[in-house]
Amino acid sequence: MLDLLTRACERSGCTVAAASSGEAALMVIRELGATIAWLCTDIDLPGLVDGWSVADTFRALHPDRPVVYISGAVHSRQRAVSTSLFVSKPFQLRPFADLASSLAAGAYPRAAADLRAAG
């Protein structure tokens, strides 16, 4: 899934910093945090650090930047915060790539509406 999302976002013109575990994601945030326009995290990441914790770390640095939570399991959406989206698996790559492009351009409200419309 990580490779598919990375390629889809890159084809949409986004620069991607991918991480294959929660621990790796925290390292990327520490190293590149200032340059990350938005975060996409699976809630159920491999390793000891879950996607909620990755998002919390990102939010501590950038409380106003968008976060996209992804999961195939049923989770309480109560942990999601403003300027965030919850995307349930399975989903189509094209609408997600369009979302990525919109978020990278700073168009959060429109991107959220477009993704919800795409279903």
Buried (B, 14 or more C-beta within 10 A) or exposed (E): EEEEBBEBBBEBEBEBBBBEBBBBBBEBBEEEBEEBBBBBBBBBBEEEBBBBBBBEBBBEEBEEBBBBBBBEEEBEEEBBEEBBBBBEEEBEBEBBBBBBBBBBEEBBEEBBEBBEEEE
